Amino acid sequence: MKRNLKTNILIFFIALILIAVAAGYMMWNKPHENVKDASADKISAVDLYKIFTSDSAKARSMYLNKVVAVSGEVVRVSDNQQNQQVIFLKTQTADAFINCTMEENANNLKAGDIIVLKGICSGYISGDPDMGLAGDVFLTRCYIST
């Protein structure tokens, strides 16, 4: 028995929709990476900032969406609008920081402390040179590393 062309096209699109739904369901339920126990590339805050501002293509390929352990001096500790603790690590550029959003609060940290934070590098957002604003490199889901 021959199927007509319309039936074949309908079956094709139904199969395509089912595949898309299955792929979307699997992506939605994909477990988060365990940042705390993951292996990480080690780099200083100064060097991480330098590579993002000097060769952004290389920096993105090396660090973007990867777990990174960043060492540096704490400039300040504050909370963001979602009440997550944010630690700012010093770079060699005035008013430019490695901006680290913590997964867990780090108690008793103060400006001048030297620490290592492990988190997922989400990239560099440039400032506005005309207004004298430097950009920051951002890390999310950070933990204090030993």
N, C-alpha and C positions, 0 to 999 in steps of 0.2 A: 504494500500500500504506500503510495507516494504522499508525502506531506507537501502542502503548498508553501510557497515562499513566505507568506505572512505568518504561518505557524512557526516556521524555522526562525524567523526574526524575533518573534515573541519569546520563544524558548531561549534564544541567545540573550536577550535583554533581561529576562528573569534570572538566568544563571549569573550574569554580570552583576546584577543587584545583590544577589545572595552572596557572591564573593566579596563585594564591597562591604556589605553589612558584617560578614564574618571578620574581615580584616580590621574594620573599625572597632568591633567588639574586642578583638585581641589587643589592639593598641591601647584602648581605653583602660583595660584591665592589666596592662603590663606593670609589673612591680617596679617600684623605685629602686634606684641603685643605692646600695648600702655605702654611703659616703664615709662613715666612721671607720669601717674596716677595710675600705678599698685601698689598693696601692695607689700612690700618687707621685707625680713628677714634682721634685723639690726645686724651689726657686725663691730668691729673695724678693721682697716687695719692690725694691728699687729696680731690680733687673726685669721683673714682670712688667712694670710700668714702662720701662725703656723700650722693651721689645714691641709693646703695643703701639707706642707713639712713633717708633722709628721704622718698623716693618710690619704693618698690620696684617698683611696677607700671611706672612710667616707665622705671626703670633696666633692668628685664628686657626691655622692648620695644626699648630702644636698644642694649643691650650683650650680652645673654645669647646664647651660642653664636656670637658674632661676634668677629672678630679686632680686638683693641684694642692700641694702643701706649700704655703707661702709664709716665709719668716720675715719678721719686721718689728718695728717699734710702734706701739700703740700711740696714736695722736689723741683720740677721744673715743668714748663709748657713749652711745645714745640709743634711743628707741625709735623705730619708724612708725608709720601710721597704723600698722597692723600689730603694734606692741611687740615686735620682734627686736631683739638686741642687734645693734649694728656696731661693728668695730671698724675704725678707720686706721689703716696702717700707713706709715709715713713713706713718701717717695722723695726723690731729690728735687721735684718740681713743687714750687710753692702752691699751696691750696689744691694739690692733686693727691689723691689717695687711692689705696686699694680698699674698696668699700665691701666689707664682709658681713652679710646678713647671717646671723647665727641660727642654728636649728635648736640649740639649747642655750639658755643664759649662762654666761661665764661670770661667775661671781668674783669680786675683789680685784677686778682689772682696773688699772688706772693709766693715765698718760705717762709714757716713759717706759712701761713694761715691754720687754722683748718676748715675743711669743711666736708660735708656729700654728697657723690655722689651716685646716684641710677643708676644702669645699669645691664646688663645681664652678668653673670659670664661665661666666655668661657674657664676657666680652668687655669692650671699651666703648664708653660713650664720650665723645669729644665735647669739650666746652665751647665757649664762644670767645675766640681770640680778640675780637673787636671790643668786647666788654671786659676783657682781662680774666675770663673764667677758664680754668683748666678743666680737663676731663678726668674721669675716674675709670678704673678697672673694677668690675663687679664680680664678686664671688657669692654664691648662694648655698644654702644648706650647710653652713660651716660648723665645724667642731674644733675645739682646741686639740692639737696633736702633740704627741710626746716625742 
